Amino acid sequence: MQTLLDPMKRKETLKIAVAMISCILLARNVILLCAALTQTELMMKEPSNPGASWRETPPIRVIMKSTADWARIMFDDEVGNNTNGIRFKYVLACRWLKGNDSDDEISIGKSAWYDILYNLTVKKTGDIVAFNKQRNDFDYTEMYADIVFETNMGTITGYVWLMLAGQGITTFQLTNLEGRYVIWEETLSGTGHTRHVKRYILMDSFFRRWEISPTSIVVLTLIVILVMVLLGPVIPSRKGKLRSEKAAVSRRSATSDHARELDRAARSNL
């Protein structure tokens, strides 16, 4: 019996191995096709323009929700030269959304800020969106500024500086008003002293939402269907083999029990 089962086992193992290799090769080819289709789709939507370095963004809403008495987000480098890859083009609007007092202020543009270098306070300027609620005013507020930026498309990422007061919690958010999606968001808490935190943003995020395209969904669905079709003949046969092995074991057990019964009967006759 064991001799008969071994060839069957080898045959089943070979079938499973062939099916798995076929699935892997199929998945690889389909993924390459999906990547090619996606790249073609992006090229059709956004024709390349090698001569353009700085590209104007759609209107972007800069939002700050905060319990701090002041906060800033700077779209500039440390010395005001815009080597960070993101700069102001023009401001569309700004206002408070909730929680502000009559003396609370919003400022946008090339604004001054202070950096501490080797225990010296140095005045610098940069493209800044800021609010100031006066000292020790920790009421919750929300404000926004709608701005059209320019981004350096010669780089993959740009960066911004988040400038935080010592107390309170502030949420910074960038939203594409044209596409109605959130480009980037982060929440930071005060640590008892002023902080300057650098954060990186993908340049392409200003222009399109990163998501799985319909083409990719269709291709992934086809992969799942084809894998099921290829593995379909293998899985049931494996189950059938297990059932046949269990039946053989039960038959051998029944034969052994019958032999023992006959042996007991023969002894009792003696």
Residue pairs with C-beta under 8 A, 6 or more apart in sequence:
1 248
1 252
5 245
8 241
9 241
12 234
12 237
12 238
12 241
15 233
15 234
15 237
16 234
16 238
19 230
19 231
19 233
19 234
22 230
23 226
23 227
23 230
23 231
26 223
26 226
26 227
26 230
27 223
27 227
30 219
30 222
30 223
31 219
33 219
34 215
34 216
34 219
34 220
37 215
37 219
38 213
38 215
38 216
41 213
41 215
45 208
46 207
46 208
52 153
53 152
53 153
53 154
54 87
54 150
54 151
54 152
54 153
55 150
55 151
55 153
55 207
56 89
56 148
56 149
56 150
57 89
57 148
57 149
57 150
57 151
57 206
57 207
58 148
58 176
58 177
58 178
58 179
58 206
58 207
59 92
59 146
59 147
59 148
59 176
59 177
59 178
60 146
60 147
60 148
60 149
60 174
60 175
60 176
60 177
60 183
60 206
61 144
61 145
61 146
61 173
61 174
61 175
61 177
62 73
62 129
62 144
62 145
62 146
62 147
62 172
62 173
62 174
63 142
63 143
63 144
63 171
63 172
63 173
63 174
63 175
64 71
64 73
64 129
64 131
64 142
64 143
64 144
64 170
64 171
64 172
64 173
65 140
65 141
65 142
65 170
65 171
65 173
66 131
66 140
66 141
66 142
66 168
66 169
66 170
66 171
67 138
67 139
67 140
67 141
67 167
67 168
67 169
67 170
68 133
68 138
68 164
68 165
68 167
68 168
68 169
68 170
68 190
69 132
69 133
69 134
69 135
69 136
69 137
69 138
69 165
69 167
69 168
70 130
70 131
70 132
70 133
70 165
71 130
71 131
71 162
71 163
71 164
71 165
71 168
71 170
71 172
72 111
72 113
72 128
72 129
72 130
72 131
72 161
72 162
72 163
73 128
73 129
73 130
73 160
73 161
73 162
73 163
73 172
74 113
74 126
74 127
74 128
74 160
74 161
74 163
75 84
75 86
75 87
75 88
75 126
75 127
75 128
75 129
75 149
75 160
76 82
76 84
76 86
76 87
76 126
76 127
76 128
76 161
77 83
77 84
77 126
78 115
78 124
78 161
79 124
80 110
80 124
80 125
80 126
82 127
84 158
84 159
84 160
85 151
85 152
85 155
85 157
85 158
85 159
85 203
86 149
86 150
86 151
86 152
86 158
86 159
86 160
86 201
87 127
87 149
87 150
88 109
88 127
88 147
88 149
88 150
89 147
89 148
89 149
89 150
90 147
90 148
91 108
91 109
91 145
91 146
91 147
92 146
92 147
92 148
93 145
93 146
94 106
94 108
94 129
94 143
94 144
94 145
94 146
95 106
95 143
95 144
96 104
96 106
96 141
96 142
96 143
97 141
97 142
97 143
97 144
98 140
98 141
98 142
99 139
99 140
99 141
99 142
100 133
100 141
100 143
101 133
101 134
101 137
101 139
103 133
103 134
104 131
104 132
104 133
104 134
104 137
104 141
105 131
105 132
105 133
106 129
106 130
106 131
106 143
106 145
107 128
107 129
107 130
107 131
107 132
108 128
108 129
108 130
108 145
108 147
109 127
109 128
110 125
110 126
110 127
110 128
111 125
111 126
111 128
111 130
112 123
112 124
112 125
113 123
113 124
113 125
113 126
113 128
113 163
114 121
114 122
114 123
114 124
115 121
115 122
115 124
115 196
116 122
126 161
129 145
129 147
130 163
131 141
131 143
133 139
133 141
138 167
138 168
146 177
149 206
151 158
151 203
151 206
152 158
152 203
153 203
155 203
156 202
156 203
157 200
157 201
157 202
157 203
158 200
158 201
158 203
159 198
159 199
159 200
159 201
160 198
160 199
160 201
161 196
161 197
161 198
161 199
162 170
162 172
162 186
162 188
162 195
162 196
162 197
162 198
162 199
163 194
163 195
163 196
163 197
164 170
164 188
164 190
164 194
164 195
164 196
164 197
165 190
165 194
166 190
166 191
166 192
166 193
166 194
167 190
167 192
168 189
168 190
169 187
169 188
169 189
169 190
170 187
170 188
171 185
171 186
171 187
172 185
172 186
172 187
172 188
173 182
173 184
173 185
174 182
174 183
174 184
174 185
174 201
175 181
175 182
175 183
176 182
176 183
176 206
176 207
176 209
179 208
179 209
181 209
183 201
183 205
183 206
184 199
184 201
184 205
186 199
188 195
188 197
202 210
204 210
